């Protein structure tokens, strides 16, 4: 899950490349708020399940977990890598996880990269990630 992606717009159009000149962009931008991106990757098939949310509430996260639960084979374990957003640890999510024991949440350490967690989970599943 990637919370709070900024919706930005450059204040000037991008200037295209020309022979000997790289593409140029303005340094300033207008911020149009944030959006949360929920995404799940099936490492076996490459299928991605995605959802955007204007808020980062626990019920939105739980609804996304419901959507994931409907997709893959019910016999498979599901590993979810999350940051330390409080919505991922809320009582409504905890209750949902108790009812769905095949789901396992992995939390990234504070101030660390989520990609390290992805590599650890994939290696544990016997798959190589480069």
C-alpha positions in Angstrom: 0.0 0.0 0.0 1.3 3.4 -0.8 -0.5 6.1 1.1 -0.6 9.8 0.2 0.6 10.0 -3.4 0.6 13.7 -4.3 -1.4 14.8 -7.3 0.9 17.4 -8.9 0.7 19.5 -12.0 3.6 21.4 -13.4 3.1 25.2 -13.7 4.5 25.2 -17.3 4.3 22.7 -20.1 7.2 20.3 -20.6 9.6 21.5 -23.2 10.4 18.6 -25.7 13.8 17.3 -26.5 15.7 18.9 -29.4 19.0 17.8 -30.9 21.6 18.3 -28.2 19.0 19.5 -25.6 17.3 17.3 -23.0 13.6 17.5 -22.2 13.1 20.3 -19.7 10.5 20.7 -17.0 9.6 23.6 -14.6 10.8 23.1 -11.0 7.5 24.3 -9.5 4.1 22.7 -9.4 0.6 23.1 -8.2 -0.5 20.5 -5.6 -4.0 19.1 -6.1 -4.1 17.1 -2.9 -3.2 13.4 -2.2 -4.6 10.0 -3.0 -4.0 6.6 -1.6 -3.0 3.7 -3.9 -3.8 0.2 -2.8 -2.1 -2.4 -5.0 -1.7 -6.2 -4.8 0.6 -8.3 -7.0 0.1 -12.0 -7.6 3.8 -13.0 -8.0 2.8 -16.3 -9.7 0.6 -14.7 -12.5 1.8 -11.1 -12.6 -1.8 -9.9 -12.1 -2.2 -6.6 -10.3 -5.3 -5.6 -8.3 -5.5 -1.9 -7.7 -7.7 0.6 -6.0 -7.5 4.4 -5.4 -8.9 6.1 -2.3 -9.3 9.7 -1.5 -8.8 9.0 2.2 -6.7 6.6 4.2 -9.2 5.0 6.5 -9.2 1.5 8.0 -12.5 0.6 6.3 -11.0 1.5 2.9 -8.1 -0.8 3.6 -10.4 -3.6 4.9 -12.5 -3.2 1.7 -9.4 -3.7 -0.3 -8.5 -6.8 1.6 -12.0 -8.1 0.8 -11.3 -7.5 -2.9 -8.0 -9.4 -2.7 -9.7 -12.2 -0.8 -12.2 -12.7 -3.8 -9.4 -12.9 -6.4 -6.8 -15.6 -5.7 -7.3 -19.3 -5.0 -8.8 -19.6 -1.5 -6.1 -22.2 -0.6 -3.2 -19.8 -1.1 -1.5 -17.8 1.6 -1.7 -14.0 1.1 1.2 -11.8 2.3 0.5 -8.1 2.5 3.3 -5.6 2.9 2.2 -2.4 4.7 3.8 0.7 6.0 3.1 1.8 9.6 0.0 3.8 8.9 -2.4 3.5 11.8 -5.3 2.4 9.4 -3.5 -0.9 8.8 -3.5 -1.6 12.6 -7.0 -0.5 13.4 -9.5 -2.8 15.3 -11.7 -3.2 12.2 -8.7 -4.6 10.3 -7.5 -6.8 13.2 -11.0 -8.3 13.4 -11.1 -8.9 9.7 -7.6 -10.6 9.8 -8.8 -12.9 12.6 -11.6 -14.1 10.3 -9.2 -14.6 7.4 -6.2 -16.5 8.7 -4.6 -17.0 5.3 -3.7 -13.3 5.3 -0.5 -12.2 6.9 0.5 -8.6 7.2 4.2 -7.6 7.1 5.0 -4.1 8.4 8.0 -2.1 7.1 10.3 -0.8 9.9 9.8 2.9 10.5 11.8 5.1 8.0 12.8 2.1 5.8 12.1 1.1 2.3 9.2 -1.2 1.6 11.2 -2.9 -1.2 13.3 -4.6 1.4 10.1 -6.3 2.8 9.0 -7.3 -0.7 12.4 -9.0 -1.3 12.3 -10.8 2.0 8.7 -12.1 1.4 9.5 -13.2 -2.2 12.7 -15.0 -1.1 10.8 -16.8 1.6 8.3 -18.0 -1.0 11.2 -19.4 -3.0 10.9 -16.9 -5.9 13.8 -14.7 -7.1 13.3 -11.0 -7.3 15.9 -8.9 -9.2 
